[in-house]
Amino acid sequence: RRVHGEYSLNESWMSSFWKSFQAFPKVIGRRALFAGAVTLVSYHSFYLRASKGKTEESIDVDRALRGRFMSKKPNPDAYKNVTLLTGNANIPLAQEIAEYLDVPLGKINVGRFPDGEVNIQIIDNVRGKDVYVIQPTCPPVNDNLVELLLLVSTLRRASANKINVIVPYYGYSRQDRKTAPRVPIAAADVARLLETMGVDRVIAVDLHCGQIQGFFGPRVPVDNLEANLIGYQYILNQSKKLDMHNLTVISPDAGGVNRAKKFQELLRQNGFPDTGLAMIIKHREVASKVAGMHLVGQVKGSDIIIIDDMIDTAGTLCEAVNQLKKHGANRVFAFATHGLFNGPAIERINNSEIDKIIVTNSIPTRNQQEAESDKIVRLSCAPLIAECIRRIQENESISSPVSYTHLRAHETPEHLVCRLLLEKKK
């Protein structure tokens, strides 16, 4: 029923199942329906878990990414020695990753003592295990960072074989250089702390600056996963519905031009050959206040996609939208990997002329105002991270998780496979 657009996310699964049951007898017979009941209920149970709290748009993207990233079945033998653990930073994301890999989350207690100190106890035996700790250092940054450090320390003292830290959002990443006298390079200090605790590998998603990988020594490899594919999948799914054409990718600052250029190339190679590229040069008075902006490039009559790594208070984003509209832009969309939405961010977004903001769930939804905003779409990065874990365990390269070379606009993964097989047969 969901395939034909009749399924409602607010409809109870029992009601949905009963209506389907009443409609099916003339087509396949009750006996055949009962024969497949166990499979149907099992699939529906997984679907409900996967789609809980998600919009229809995010579910469609999630399904497509699952088909792309997880197209190869995981080798069960590769996970016999794997344990997945998570702190309190983003439990829903950890649960999604565990469901994709079909590996249960390990049992762990992460709480607080009466004086506020972090209290950790790992219930499962981790001696000799390959452990993956899923813990973004998102707000409250210091609490989540201390949880992560103590988790790594506990695992090292418990004789874990390998400790792989998955940090979808790397806190303090914006303090990656000295911008004034007598200030710390906090991103390097966090790296030193993790290395001192004894991590064996760090997996991050869209680091603010690529050079953060160099803050770790050669003993600790760092994998910086790019979430561009997630944003691209959303554009691919929505382009026909929104009649998107004459696209231009915008970098909101000079430091993000490389990220925007990669997204432009992805669009150009896969159905949007005329996609343009422009950038905004901004001048800041202080860290969170922009004094002025200048557009470099042409945007008149174009549908705009702003590409950035994070949205904090949304001041820069909303000012960029105003500048683009003044220069004749048609519609404005934004894709940012990390949606922090601090301070007046949600109010600014709701009052701005932006059409949609797409972010990932590297940082969990933190307030009701964000959840109720119809301008914010939150997509899952769980398939990307789960595929990375699979490739590490099966000793495969993770430098090119998915190839989009043969993909056409509006084409699903199933259609792609069928078309390539037919072309090969011919």
VOPAGU-2260 file (C-alpha; in pm, 1 decimal, decimal comma):
REM VOPAGU-2260
SITE   aa  ch    i         X         Y         Z
SITE  ARG   A    0       0,0       0,0       0,0
SITE  ARG   A    1     291,2     233,8      69,0
SITE  VAL   A    2     422,5     181,2    -286,9
SITE  HIS   A    3      95,1     320,8    -421,9
SITE  GLY   A    4     109,4     623,3    -192,5
SITE  GLU   A    5    -172,4     509,9      34,5
SITE  TYR   A    6      32,7     446,3     346,2
SITE  SER   A    7      29,6     713,8     617,0
SITE  LEU   A    8     314,0     741,0     867,3
SITE  ASN   A    9      55,9     834,1    1131,4
SITE  GLU   A   10    -150,5     521,0    1061,6
SITE  SER   A   11     -99,6     233,6    1303,9
SITE  TRP   A   12      65,5     -69,9    1150,6
SITE  MET   A   13    -216,6    -298,2    1270,3
SITE  SER   A   14    -472,4     -79,1    1090,4
SITE  SER   A   15    -254,9     -74,2     778,1
SITE  PHE   A   16    -207,8    -453,1     787,4
SITE  TRP   A   17    -582,5    -520,5     836,1
SITE  LYS   A   18    -681,8    -296,1     544,7
SITE  SER   A   19    -425,2    -470,0     324,0
SITE  PHE   A   20    -553,8    -808,0     443,1
SITE  GLN   A   21    -909,6    -718,0     342,9
SITE  ALA   A   22    -801,7    -602,0      -2,6
SITE  PHE   A   23    -573,5    -893,2     -94,0
SITE  PRO   A   24    -793,7   -1214,0     -86,2
SITE  LYS   A   25    -933,4   -1171,7    -438,1
SITE  VAL   A   26    -583,6   -1128,2    -576,5
SITE  ILE   A   27    -367,0   -1386,4    -401,3
SITE  GLY   A   28    -599,7   -1573,0    -163,8
SITE  ARG   A   29    -599,2   -1585,6     213,7
SITE  ARG   A   30    -380,5   -1897,3     229,7
SITE  ALA   A   31    -100,2   -1732,8      35,4
SITE  LEU   A   32    -138,0   -1419,2     247,6
SITE  PHE   A   33    -101,3   -1616,3     570,4
SITE  ALA   A   34     201,9   -1797,1     425,2
SITE  GLY   A   35     378,8   -1461,1     384,7
SITE  ALA   A   36     250,5   -1302,4     704,9
SITE  VAL   A   37     567,2   -1367,0     906,3
SITE  THR   A   38     786,1   -1205,9     640,3
SITE  LEU   A   39     550,5    -909,3     605,6
SITE  VAL   A   40     533,6    -842,4     978,9
SITE  SER   A   41     912,2    -877,8    1008,2
SITE  TYR   A   42     970,6    -630,3     723,5
SITE  HIS   A   43     711,0    -390,2     857,8
SITE  SER   A   44     868,3    -404,2    1203,5
SITE  PHE   A   45    1206,0    -306,2    1056,2
SITE  TYR   A   46    1040,8     -31,1     849,7
SITE  LEU   A   47     872,1     118,0    1156,2
SITE  ARG   A   48    1200,2     120,2    1349,8
SITE  ALA   A   49    1387,5     275,4    1059,6
SITE  SER   A   50    1123,5     539,0     982,5
SITE  LYS   A   51    1044,2     647,3    1338,3
SITE  GLY   A   52    1045,3    1026,3    1357,9
SITE  LYS   A   53    1135,7    1069,4     989,4
SITE  THR   A   54     957,3    1255,1     712,9
SITE  GLU   A   55     856,5    1091,8     386,6
SITE  GLU   A   56    1142,7    1272,8     209,2
SITE  SER   A   57    1406,6    1140,0     449,4
SITE  ILE   A   58    1263,6     786,2     430,2
SITE  ASP   A   59    1291,9     788,6      49,5
SITE  VAL   A   60    1652,8     909,4      65,1
SITE  ASP   A   61    1732,0     657,1     339,2
SITE  ARG   A   62    1594,8     370,3     129,0
SITE  ALA   A   63    1791,5     479,3    -177,7
SITE  LEU   A   64    2114,7     514,9      22,2
SITE  ARG   A   65    2060,6     174,2     177,9
SITE  GLY   A   66    2036,1      31,0    -173,6
SITE  ARG   A   67    2352,7     210,7    -282,2
SITE  PHE   A   68    2580,3     179,7      20,0
SITE  MET   A   69    2462,0    -155,2     154,7
SITE  SER   A   70    2412,6    -329,5    -179,6
SITE  LYS   A   71    2673,9    -588,5     -84,0
SITE  LYS   A   72    2566,0    -817,4     196,5
SITE  PRO   A   73    2795,0    -800,3     499,6
SITE  ASN   A   74    3004,0   -1110,5     562,5
SITE  PRO   A   75    2879,9   -1250,8     897,8
SITE  ASP   A   76    3226,8   -1386,6     978,2
SITE  ALA   A   77    3369,9   -1032,9     967,4
SITE  TYR   A   78    3154,4    -926,2    1264,7
SITE  LYS   A   79    3209,0   -1214,6    1505,5
SITE  ASN   A   80    3466,8   -1007,9    1691,0
SITE  VAL   A   81    3293,0    -667,4    1658,8
SITE  THR   A   82    3127,2    -470,5    1938,8
SITE  LEU   A   83    2936,4    -146,3    1882,1
SITE  LEU   A   84    2912,0      98,6    2172,8
SITE  THR   A   85    2767,7     446,2    2212,6
SITE  GLY   A   86    2758,8     719,4    2472,8
SITE  ASN   A   87    2467,8     957,5    2528,2
SITE  ALA   A   88    2551,1    1198,4    2244,2
SITE  ASN   A   89    2346,1    1042,1    1961,3
SITE  ILE   A   90    2185,4     710,9    2057,0
SITE  PRO   A   91    1932,0     705,8    1766,0
SITE  LEU   A   92    2215,0     727,4    1509,3
SITE  ALA   A   93    2402,6     443,7    1680,6
SITE  GLN   A   94    2087,5     230,0    1676,4
SITE  GLU   A   95    2042,5     291,6    1303,7
SITE  ILE   A   96    2402,5     190,7    1230,6
SITE  ALA   A   97    2359,0    -125,4    1436,9
SITE  GLU   A   98    2039,1    -214,4    1245,4
SITE  TYR   A   99    2209,8    -165,5     908,8
SITE  LEU   A  100    2497,2    -394,4    1007,6
SITE  ASP   A  101    2268,1    -637,5    1193,5
SITE  VAL   A  102    2503,6    -612,8    1491,2
SITE  PRO   A  103    2345,7    -539,5    1832,4
SITE  LEU   A  104    2465,4    -243,6    2037,5
SITE  GLY   A  105    2679,3    -347,8    2331,9
SITE  LYS   A  106    2546,7    -308,1    2684,8
SITE  ILE   A  107    2688,0      -8,4    2865,5
SITE  ASN   A  108    2587,8     225,1    3145,8
SITE  VAL   A  109    2678,3     592,0    3097,1
SITE  GLY   A  110    2545,8     814,1    3372,2
SITE  ARG   A  111    2642,5    1084,7    3618,1
SITE  PHE   A  112    2748,8    1085,6    3979,9
SITE  PRO   A  113    2566,1    1331,3    4211,9
SITE  ASP   A  114    2844,5    1587,8    4166,4
SITE  GLY   A  115    2815,9    1573,8    3784,0
SITE  GLU   A  116    3114,8    1347,9    3712,6
SITE  VAL   A  117    3073,7    1096,2    3428,7
SITE  ASN   A  118    3006,7     739,7    3544,3
SITE  ILE   A  119    3079,7     462,3    3289,3
SITE  GLN   A  120    3053,1      84,9    3313,4
SITE  ILE   A  121    3072,3    -148,7    3012,5
SITE  ILE   A  122    2858,5    -455,0    3083,6
SITE  ASP   A  123    2970,3    -674,8    2791,4
SITE  ASN   A  124    3309,3    -842,9    2778,2
SITE  VAL   A  125    3531,5    -654,5    2530,2
SITE  ARG   A  126    3861,1    -838,8    2580,9
SITE  GLY   A  127    4018,4    -897,9    2239,3
SITE  LYS   A  128    3726,5    -730,6    2058,0
SITE  ASP   A  129    3729,7    -481,8    1770,1
SITE  VAL   A  130    3522,9    -201,2    1923,1
SITE  TYR   A  131    3350,8      84,3    1740,3
SITE  VAL   A  132    3252,4     374,8    1966,7
SITE  ILE   A  133    2986,2     602,1    1810,4
SITE  GLN   A  134    3000,6     939,3    1986,2
SITE  PRO   A  135    2978,3    1280,7    1816,3
SITE  THR   A  136    3117,3    1560,6    2031,3
SITE  CYS   A  137    2815,0    1782,9    1970,3
SITE  PRO   A  138    2652,0    2014,2    2228,8
SITE  PRO   A  139    2695,4    1980,6    2520,0
SITE  VAL   A  140    3044,7    1951,1    2373,1
SITE  ASN   A  141    3250,1    1912,8    2690,4
SITE  ASP   A  142    3019,2    1649,4    2843,9
SITE  ASN   A  143    3021,1    1439,5    2526,4
SITE  LEU   A  144    3396,9    1479,7    2482,7
SITE  VAL   A  145    3468,7    1362,4    2839,2
SITE  GLU   A  146    3232,5    1067,7    2785,9
SITE  LEU   A  147    3425,9     974,0    2472,9
SITE  LEU   A  148    3767,3    1002,4    2639,5
SITE  LEU   A  149    3659,0     792,6    2937,2
SITE  LEU   A  150    3499,4     533,9    2708,7
SITE  VAL   A  151    3827,2     494,3    2519,8
SITE  SER   A  152    4021,3     476,3    2845,5
SITE  THR   A  153    3782,6     212,2    2984,9
SITE  LEU   A  154    3813,0       0,5    2669,0
SITE  ARG   A  155    4192,0      22,7    2670,2
SITE  ARG   A  156    4203,9     -87,9    3035,2
SITE  ALA   A  157    3958,3    -369,4    2952,7
SITE  SER   A  158    4204,5    -509,3    2692,5
SITE  ALA   A  159    4004,0    -434,3    2377,5
SITE  ASN   A  160    4193,6    -536,2    2064,2
SITE  LYS   A  161    4115,9    -227,3    1849,8
SITE  ILE   A  162    3933,9      91,4    1946,1
SITE  ASN   A  163    3777,2     268,3    1648,1
SITE  VAL   A  164    3616,9     600,9    1735,5
SITE  ILE   A  165    3334,8     724,5    1510,9
SITE  VAL   A  166    3292,7    1100,1    1559,2
SITE  PRO   A  167    3029,1    1213,8    1307,0
SITE  TYR   A  168    3066,0    1569,0    1438,4
SITE  TYR   A  169    3413,9    1668,0    1559,4
SITE  GLY   A  170    3378,3    1932,3    1831,5
SITE  TYR   A  171    3630,4    2220,6    1845,9
SITE  SER   A  172    3700,8    2167,2    1474,1
SITE  ARG   A  173    3665,9    2539,3    1396,6
SITE  GLN   A  174    3964,1    2617,8    1623,3
SITE  ASP   A  175    4207,4    2460,7    1377,7
SITE  ARG   A  176    4463,8    2742,6    1362,9
SITE  LYS   A  177    4575,6    3053,5    1549,8
SITE  THR   A  178    4359,5    3341,9    1431,7
SITE  ALA   A  179    4488,7    3581,9    1699,6
SITE  PRO   A  180    4772,4    3597,0    1953,0
SITE  ARG   A  181    4746,5    3378,3    2264,8
SITE  VAL   A  182    4462,8    3147,8    2149,0
SITE  PRO   A  183    4468,3    2765,6    2148,9
SITE  ILE   A  184    4452,2    2532,9    1849,4
SITE  ALA   A  185    4177,5    2331,7    2017,6
SITE  ALA   A  186    4119,5    2089,3    1728,4
SITE  ALA   A  187    4480,5    1968,7    1764,3
SITE  ASP   A  188    4446,7    1945,5    2143,1
SITE  VAL   A  189    4137,3    1721,7    2112,5
SITE  ALA   A  190    4328,1    1501,3    1868,7
SITE  ARG   A  191    4617,1    1473,6    2115,8
SITE  LEU   A  192    4375,5    1378,2    2394,8
SITE  LEU   A  193    4218,9    1100,3    2186,9
SITE  GLU   A  194    4559,0     972,5    2078,0
SITE  THR   A  195    4687,2     972,5    2435,5
SITE  MET   A  196    4382,2     774,0    2551,2
SITE  GLY   A  197    4474,8     504,2    2301,1
SITE  VAL   A  198    4244,7     516,1    1995,7
SITE  ASP   A  199    4346,8     305,1    1695,1
SITE  ARG   A  200    4135,2     476,4    1427,5
SITE  VAL   A  201    3914,2     785,0    1395,7
SITE  ILE   A  202    3620,0     807,6    1155,4
SITE  ALA   A  203    3463,9    1152,0    1105,7
SITE  VAL   A  204    3204,7    1296,8     867,7
SITE  ASP   A  205    3295,2    1618,2     685,5
SITE  LEU   A  206    3561,0    1768,1     909,4
SITE  HIS   A  207    3555,6    2147,3     910,4
SITE  CYS   A  208    3906,9    2143,7     763,4
SITE  GLY   A  209    4082,6    1847,4     607,8
SITE  GLN   A  210    4411,8    1930,6     779,1
SITE  ILE   A  211    4262,7    1815,7    1111,1
SITE  GLN   A  212    4358,1    1465,5     993,4
SITE  GLY   A  213    4720,9    1576,3    1025,4
SITE  PHE   A  214    4676,0    1656,7    1395,9
SITE  PHE   A  215    4678,5    1281,5    1460,7
SITE  GLY   A  216    5004,4    1089,6    1438,8
SITE  PRO   A  217    5074,9     818,1    1178,2
SITE  ARG   A  218    4971,7     546,4    1428,6
SITE  VAL   A  219    4610,6     670,6    1417,0
SITE  PRO   A  220    4459,8     672,9    1065,7
SITE  VAL   A  221    4172,8     918,9    1016,3
SITE  ASP   A  222    3892,1     856,6     765,5
SITE  ASN   A  223    3705,1    1174,0     668,6
SITE  LEU   A  224    3377,3    1060,8     510,0
SITE  GLU   A  225    3207,7    1303,1     270,9
SITE  ALA   A  226    2831,7    1346,6     306,2
SITE  ASN   A  227    2795,7    1498,3     -42,3
SITE  LEU   A  228    2637,3    1174,7    -163,8
SITE  ILE   A  229    2354,9    1212,6      90,1
SITE  GLY   A  230    2273,9    1565,6     -25,7
SITE  TYR   A  231    2301,4    1459,2    -387,9
SITE  GLN   A  232    2053,4    1175,4    -332,1
SITE  TYR   A  233    1800,8    1424,4    -193,7
SITE  ILE   A  234    1846,7    1655,6    -494,4
SITE  LEU   A  235    1808,1    1355,9    -726,7
SITE  ASN   A  236    1485,9    1245,5    -555,7
SITE  GLN   A  237    1333,8    1594,9    -543,3
SITE  SER   A  238    1454,4    1745,8    -872,1
SITE  LYS   A  239    1158,6    1617,6   -1074,4
SITE  LYS   A  240     904,3    1704,9    -807,4
SITE  LEU   A  241    1046,5    2055,4    -758,4
SITE  ASP   A  242    1122,4    2104,7   -1130,4
SITE  MET   A  243    1481,6    2202,7   -1049,7
SITE  HIS   A  244    1676,2    2341,1   -1343,4
SITE  ASN   A  245    1963,3    2579,9   -1419,9
SITE  LEU   A  246    2136,7    2479,1   -1095,7
SITE  THR   A  247    2421,0    2676,0    -939,8
SITE  VAL   A  248    2623,2    2549,4    -644,3
SITE  ILE   A  249    2732,8    2819,1    -397,8
SITE  SER   A  250    3015,6    2813,7    -146,5
SITE  PRO   A  251    2936,2    3055,4     139,9
SITE  ASP   A  252    3306,3    3126,5     198,1
SITE  ALA   A  253    3645,2    3082,0      32,7
SITE  GLY   A  254    3736,6    2786,8     256,3
SITE  GLY   A  255    3443,5    2580,8     129,4
SITE  VAL   A  256    3506,1    2618,7    -244,0
SITE  ASN   A  257    3662,7    2272,8    -274,0
SITE  ARG   A  258    3359,4    2114,0    -104,6
SITE  ALA   A  259    3119,8    2302,3    -334,7
SITE  LYS   A  260    3325,3    2212,5    -643,7
SITE  LYS   A  261    3303,5    1842,1    -559,5
SITE  PHE   A  262    2925,8    1870,4    -528,1
SITE  GLN   A  263    2910,3    2055,5    -861,2
SITE  GLU   A  264    3113,0    1778,9   -1031,1
SITE  LEU   A  265    2883,0    1516,8    -880,6
SITE  LEU   A  266    2579,5    1692,9   -1029,2
SITE  ARG   A  267    2746,6    1752,2   -1366,2
SITE  GLN   A  268    2841,3    1385,9   -1407,5
SITE  ASN   A  269    2497,8    1256,6   -1313,1
SITE  GLY   A  270    2217,1    1431,0   -1496,0
SITE  PHE   A  271    2280,9    1804,7   -1440,5
SITE  PRO   A  272    2556,7    1891,5   -1694,0
SITE  ASP   A  273    2497,6    2268,5   -1685,4
SITE  THR   A  274    2542,7    2313,7   -1310,8
SITE  GLY   A  275    2733,1    2633,6   -1234,5
SITE  LEU   A  276    2960,9    2733,1    -946,5
SITE  ALA   A  277    2983,7    3060,2    -752,4
SITE  MET   A  278    3108,7    3175,3    -415,5
SITE  ILE   A  279    3047,0    3439,0    -152,4
SITE  ILE   A  280    3332,6    3631,8       5,8
SITE  LYS   A  281    3246,1    3744,2     357,3
SITE  HIS   A  282    3415,5    3978,6     602,4
SITE  ARG   A  283    3371,4    3909,6     973,3
SITE  GLU   A  284    3383,5    4161,3    1259,1
SITE  VAL   A  285    3392,0    3883,0    1521,2
SITE  ALA   A  286    3362,3    3502,7    1510,0
SITE  SER   A  287    2982,7    3491,7    1475,2
SITE  LYS   A  288    2911,1    3827,8    1307,8
SITE  VAL   A  289    2950,3    3903,4     936,9
SITE  ALA   A  290    3032,7    4261,4     839,7
SITE  GLY   A  291    2982,6    4228,7     463,7
SITE  MET   A  292    2936,6    3987,4     171,8
SITE  HIS   A  293    3029,7    3994,1    -198,1
SITE  LEU   A  294    2909,8    3747,5    -461,5
SITE  VAL   A  295    3154,8    3609,8    -715,8
SITE  GLY   A  296    2969,8    3453,9   -1010,3
SITE  GLN   A  297    2631,3    3466,7   -1184,0
SITE  VAL   A  298    2310,9    3342,2   -1017,9
SITE  LYS   A  299    2032,0    3529,2   -1200,1
SITE  GLY   A  300    1740,9    3296,0   -1277,1
SITE  SER   A  301    1916,4    2996,4   -1118,4
SITE  ASP   A  302    1804,7    2748,4    -855,9
SITE  ILE   A  303    2072,8    2773,2    -587,2
SITE  ILE   A  304    2223,6    2499,5    -370,2
SITE  ILE   A  305    2440,8    2637,9     -88,2
SITE  ILE   A  306    2695,9    2379,3      30,5
SITE  ASP   A  307    2853,0    2407,6     376,0
SITE  ASP   A  308    2983,3    2176,4     647,0
SITE  MET   A  309    2773,1    2315,7     933,2
SITE  ILE   A  310    2503,9    2564,9    1030,0
SITE  ASP   A  311    2550,0    2723,8    1372,9
SITE  THR   A  312    2339,1    3035,3    1438,2
SITE  ALA   A  313    2235,2    3060,0    1067,8
SITE  GLY   A  314    2335,4    3428,1    1050,9
SITE  THR   A  315    2576,6    3375,3     760,2
SITE  LEU   A  316    2332,8    3147,8     577,7
SITE  CYS   A  317    2037,9    3386,6     598,6
SITE  GLU   A  318    2249,8    3684,3     493,0
SITE  ALA   A  319    2380,2    3478,5     198,6
SITE  VAL   A  320    2020,0    3401,0      97,2
SITE  ASN   A  321    1938,4    3774,0     102,2
SITE  GLN   A  322    2238,9    3852,6    -118,2
SITE  LEU   A  323    2150,3    3576,6    -366,6
SITE  LYS   A  324    1789,9    3695,7    -390,5
SITE  LYS   A  325    1910,7    4052,2    -455,6
SITE  HIS   A  326    2116,5    3918,8    -747,3
SITE  GLY   A  327    1813,0    3748,5    -904,8
SITE  ALA   A  328    1833,5    3390,5    -774,2
SITE  ASN   A  329    1516,6    3187,5    -824,2
SITE  ARG   A  330    1494,3    2938,7    -535,6
SITE  VAL   A  331    1755,1    2875,5    -266,8
SITE  PHE   A  332    1829,3    2540,8    -103,0
SITE  ALA   A  333    2108,8    2462,0     139,9
SITE  PHE   A  334    2284,7    2138,9     229,9
SITE  ALA   A  335    2501,1    2126,9     541,0
SITE  THR   A  336    2628,8    1808,8     702,7
SITE  HIS   A  337    2597,7    1927,4    1063,3
SITE  GLY   A  338    2291,9    2117,9    1184,1
SITE  LEU   A  339    2382,2    2279,7    1517,6
SITE  PHE   A  340    2103,3    2541,1    1511,9
SITE  ASN   A  341    2219,4    2734,5    1816,5
SITE  GLY   A  342    2066,2    3054,0    1953,2
SITE  PRO   A  343    1824,2    3228,8    1714,9
SITE  ALA   A  344    1900,0    2990,7    1424,6
SITE  ILE   A  345    1551,8    2837,8    1387,2
SITE  GLU   A  346    1378,5    3176,0    1410,4
SITE  ARG   A  347    1612,0    3320,8    1147,5
SITE  ILE   A  348    1554,9    3026,3     914,1
SITE  ASN   A  349    1176,8    3038,6     947,6
SITE  ASN   A  350    1177,4    3412,4     872,1
SITE  SER   A  351    1418,9    3387,4     577,6
SITE  GLU   A  352    1346,6    3336,2     206,5
SITE  ILE   A  353    1525,1    3001,5     193,5
SITE  ASP   A  354    1315,9    2714,0      55,8
SITE  LYS   A  355    1474,7    2410,7     223,3
SITE  ILE   A  356    1768,4    2329,4     447,7
SITE  ILE   A  357    1897,6    1972,1     431,1
SITE  VAL   A  358    2116,3    1844,1     715,0
SITE  THR   A  359    2218,9    1499,7     837,5
SITE  ASN   A  360    2153,4    1341,6    1175,7
SITE  SER   A  361    2520,5    1360,6    1277,8
SITE  ILE   A  362    2378,4    1584,9    1551,8
SITE  PRO   A  363    2041,4    1482,7    1700,7
SITE  THR   A  364    1735,2    1707,0    1694,9
SITE  ARG   A  365    1768,2    1917,3    2008,4
SITE  ASN   A  366    1438,3    2105,6    2043,2
SITE  GLN   A  367    1074,6    2097,5    1938,5
SITE  GLN   A  368    1104,4    2421,0    1740,7
SITE  GLU   A  369    1355,9    2257,4    1507,0
SITE  ALA   A  370    1144,9    1942,7    1470,1
SITE  GLU   A  371     836,1    2146,1    1375,4
SITE  SER   A  372    1008,3    2365,9    1116,2
SITE  ASP   A  373     888,8    2280,5     764,8
SITE  LYS   A  374    1206,4    2427,5     614,5
SITE  ILE   A  375    1445,3    2174,8     772,6
SITE  VAL   A  376    1489,9    1822,0     637,6
SITE  ARG   A  377    1709,9    1585,5     837,6
SITE  LEU   A  378    1860,9    1290,2     650,4
SITE  SER   A  379    2039,4     990,1     795,8
SITE  CYS   A  380    2415,2     941,9     761,8
SITE  ALA   A  381    2387,5     590,2     910,6
SITE  PRO   A  382    2419,6     410,7     571,5
SITE  LEU   A  383    2742,2     601,2     496,7
SITE  ILE   A  384    2897,4     515,2     834,7
SITE  ALA   A  385    2772,2     154,8     828,9
SITE  GLU   A  386    2925,1      99,2     485,7
SITE  CYS   A  387    3254,5     242,4     613,2
SITE  ILE   A  388    3253,0      -3,1     906,2
SITE  ARG   A  389    3173,1    -290,9     669,7
SITE  ARG   A  390    3462,1    -204,7     440,5
SITE  ILE   A  391    3706,0    -170,9     728,4
SITE  GLN   A  392    3605,7    -510,6     866,9
SITE  GLU   A  393    3627,1    -675,8     525,3
SITE  ASN   A  394    3956,8    -501,0     439,6
SITE  GLU   A  395    3814,9    -308,0     144,1
SITE  SER   A  396    3897,9      43,5      29,5
SITE  ILE   A  397    3671,6     318,4     162,5
SITE  SER   A  398    3808,8     597,2     -56,7
SITE  SER   A  399    3523,7     554,4    -309,6
SITE  PRO   A  400    3218,9     421,5    -123,6
SITE  VAL   A  401    2984,2     455,1    -422,3
SITE  SER   A  402    3037,9     518,7    -790,4
SITE  TYR   A  403    2782,1     744,8    -958,7
SITE  THR   A  404    2951,5     738,0   -1297,6
SITE  HIS   A  405    2671,7     546,9   -1470,3
SITE  LEU   A  406    2379,7     705,9   -1282,9
SITE  ARG   A  407    2120,3     908,1   -1471,1
SITE  ALA   A  408    1887,2    1173,0   -1330,4
SITE  HIS   A  409    1572,9    1038,7   -1156,5
SITE  GLU   A  410    1707,9     679,8   -1181,5
SITE  THR   A  411    1678,6     447,6    -882,4
SITE  PRO   A  412    1952,0     194,3    -794,4
SITE  GLU   A  413    1724,6     -90,3    -914,5
SITE  HIS   A  414    1673,3      78,6   -1253,7
SITE  LEU   A  415    2048,7     140,1   -1278,8
SITE  VAL   A  416    2130,7    -229,4   -1226,1
SITE  CYS   A  417    1865,6    -342,0   -1478,4
SITE  ARG   A  418    1985,3     -91,4   -1740,3
SITE  LEU   A  419    2351,6    -189,9   -1704,8
SITE  LEU   A  420    2264,3    -560,1   -1730,7
SITE  LEU   A  421    2060,7    -497,5   -2047,1
SITE  GLU   A  422    2340,4    -289,6   -2198,1
SITE  LYS   A  423    2590,6    -566,8   -2120,5
SITE  LYS   A  424    2358,8    -828,5   -2278,4
SITE  LYS   A  425    2327,0    -620,6   -2596,6
